[in-house]
Structures are given as C-alpha cells and as structure tokens.
Amino acid sequence: MRVPTDRLWRLTAIIGQENRNLLAFLRSVNPPNAYTNGLLRYAEQFDARINAFRARVPGEDDSRTLELAFQPVRDQAQAIDRLVAHNSLYPTIDRHWGTIRGEMEQVAEAVGARVDSPILPERPSEGTLKSVPQLPLPSGSGTANQAAVTAADEALTALDAYLSILEPKRTPAELLTGVRALRADLTRLRRAAADGALRPLLRSGLDEVNLSYDRLRSRLATAARQNPSLDSFQFHTVGETIERLRRTVL
C-alpha cells in the first residue's frame, strides 16, 4: 500500500515541534523534580526517534516499511504516555502531549498500522499504578534522605515506564510479579526516607530492593530467551536509577 508522504511529513513536523515545546517547558521547571526529570529524559529519546523516522519519509512510500520504522517511535510514546497519564500535575505538559498523542494516531492511520496493535494505550482509570507515589517529601531529615527520596522516585518512574510497555498476554506472570515486588520494595524505601528514617533502616530497605532487583533481572534473562523484546532499554534505565539510589543510601 502506498502512503501519502506529504501528509506524513506534515504530521511528523507537528509532532517534532510539539515535543520541542515540551522539552523547553520541562527544562524550565524550577526546581526540577523526579517526574519532570524522568519525563525530560524520555522526551529527549522520543525527539531522537521521531527525527529518525521523519528522515525515512522522503522517498519511501511503502506502508509496511514505514510501519516498521515507526515502531520505535510508538514504543517510546507508550512509555511517555504512561508517565503523563499518571502525573497530571502540569496543564502545559498535558496540552503538549495531548497534541502529540492526537498526531501520532494520524500517523498510525497514514502508515496503515494494524488496528489490533494500537499506537497508544487507553488512558488508565483510577486505581492503577502511580509513577511517582504521592508521599510527602522528608521534613528535617537531612540532605541524604532527600536525595534518597528523589532517587527512589526516579527508580519508580523508570520501573513504571518498563511496566507500561509489557504486554500482559505475552509477558510471563512471574516477570510481572517480579516487577510489582520490586515496586513495592522501592515504595517502602521511599516512604522510610520521606519519614526521616536513620541510615541503618534505609540500608535494610535497600537490601530488599537489591534482592528484588536481582531476582527480577534473573527472571528477565530467562524470559528474554523466548521473547527478546522483554529486555528493552527501559529495563536498563531501571538498573541505572537503582544504582543511583544505592549511592544515596550507602
């Protein structure tokens, strides 16, 4: 099937501009926080992916080729959509991402994406996971505890981004269980840091996080032999954020 490349060029130009507007806003947030810092990293990755896809448009009008090239953009958009949907704290972010979301659906239509493979999931309803727990920041507990809270927020945000791209029907149950166990341990550690817990208690909580992460990594290594897509860059981001969390506690 032939694709209307002129239309696709215009749509991707709008997406690119809106994402640049989103990046400008995120960089202007002062002071920054775990949510805006995490979203900034994902939006920067999205910028690279939409630009790479847009470079493929001129001279290429085969729908299947463009659909496959669009897949990395779609994956990144799904991760961002999960973060934004769970953290409606900034109307400007919601506005820019809402425009991008709408244009992404039109791109999907233009490249003939399969209807059983939606570009973006439905927005989650109440009661679903929150990317950044709505817990108070530490009061009078010192800079170290504040750093642990921020690092835990970043780890939770990265973990939720990874969870958002997993397909429950194709993901082993034990892997999903491992993700949720790690999330529970991170949340407990975050709460302890926010409550001003002393260093020995935080180290004990970190031990639980490390144990859950090692178990999850082992389960992922096994599952990825059957489904390599499970071992995505999003999971490696989780590992990086947990390493930063370790440095704030040890």
Number of C-alpha atoms within 10 A of each C-alpha: 9 12 18 15 18 11 13 22 16 14 20 22 16 16 23 20 14 20 22 16 15 23 21 12 15 22 13 11 11 8 7 12 14 19 20 25 16 21 24 19 14 20 21 14 14 22 20 13 22 22 15 15 18 20 13 15 19 11 8 14 18 16 18 15 12 21 20 14 19 23 16 16 21 22 17 21 26 21 24 22 24 25 24 21 17 19 18 11 12 10 9 14 20 17 13 19 22 15 14 22 17 13 20 22 16 17 21 22 16 19 24 17 20 11 9 6 9 13 23 20 13 10 11 12 9 8 6 8 15 16 24 21 16 9 12 11 17 21 12 11 15 11 11 13 26 20 19 25 28 22 24 29 24 28 29 28 28 28 25 25 25 23 19 19 19 16 11 12 7 9 15 16 11 13 21 17 12 20 22 18 18 23 23 16 20 28 22 18 25 30 22 19 29 22 18 19 16 12 14 11 15 23 15 13 20 22 15 19 24 18 13 21 22 15 17 21 19 13 17 23 15 13 18 14 11 9 14 12 12 22 16 13 10 21 18 15 18 20 17 14 19 24 14 17 24 17 11 19 20 10
